[in-house]
Amino acid sequence: MEVLINKNSGVLEVNVTGRIDTNTAPELESAINKELGDLKVVELNLRGVIYISSAGLRVILIFHKALSAHGGKLIVQNANEDVMDIFDMTGFSSFLNIEEKN
């Protein structure tokens, strides 16, 4: 997994490629925590993600809840069909802000 982070106009842009699984989810969580600070919006671009496990879902849920509790939001972008299937099966698509961004 590779994580690229950019702060842009009060938004934390997180671009992820590869697999988000038991081995890599802690790295993603740490990378976001390190840069989040007092920012209220996180754009999590999953365009390059080929697989997400329950450990990856846990990280997304943690940030969704934390940001929502403080008036912020997590925006999940560019999830491929396989990742969207996982979001749909687990119910994540019912509460996540999911969008396509080119």
N, C-alpha and C positions, 0 to 999 in steps of 0.2 A: 504494500500500500504506500502511496505517496500522498502527502498533504501539503498543499500550497495555500498560504494565507496572505490576504491583503486587506488592509483597512482603507476604506474609501468612503468619505463623507458620512462618517458615523455608522457605517455598516461594516461588519466583519464578513469578508468573503472567504469562504473555505471551499477549495476545490480538491476533490478526493478522486484518486484513481486506484484501481486494483480491487482487492478483497477487504471487506470490513468484517473481521471474524474475531474469534477469541484471542488470537495472537496480536491483532492490529487495533482492535477497538480501544484498548487503553492508550495507545499512542495518539489516536484521534482525539479522545477525550482530553488528554494532557495538552495537546497542541491548541485546542480551542480555549481551554481554561487559561492557558498562558497568555493569550492575546485578547481575551474577551474584555477584561476590565469592566468599565461601566457602560459599554456599548449595549444598546437595546435591540439591535437587529442582527441576526446571523443568517447569511445566505449560504446554504450548504449545497454546493453543486456536485451532484452525483453522476455527471455525464460519463465519467470513466470508471464507475464502479460496476464490476461484473458479478459481485456476490455480496450479500449482507446476511449475517447470522443473527441469532438472538442477542449476542453480545453487542453487535452494531446497533440493533434496534434499541437496546437498553441505553446506549449513549445518546441516540436521537431523542428518546423519551426524557432523559434527564435534562437535556438542554431545552426541549420544548417546555417542560414544566417550570424550570428555573426562569426562563425568559418570560413566560406567561405570567408568573407570579409577580414579576416586577414591571409589568406593562410593556414588555418587549415581545418579539416574535421570532420564531425560527421559520425560515422559508426554505423548503426543500426544492431544489431545481434539477431538471433534466434527468430524472430517474428513468432508467431503461425499462423495457417491458417486464423483464424478470424481477427487478427490484419492485416495480409497481405491483406485480402479482403478490409478492411477499407483504407489501403494505396493505393490499386489499384483504388477503387471507387473515392477517393479524388485526385488522381493524384500524391500523395506523392512518389509512387514507381518509378515515372519517373525521379525524381531528387535526391532522397536519395541514399546513399551508403548502400545497404542492403546485408547482408551476413549471412551464416550459420557458426557458430563456435562451435565446440564440446568441 
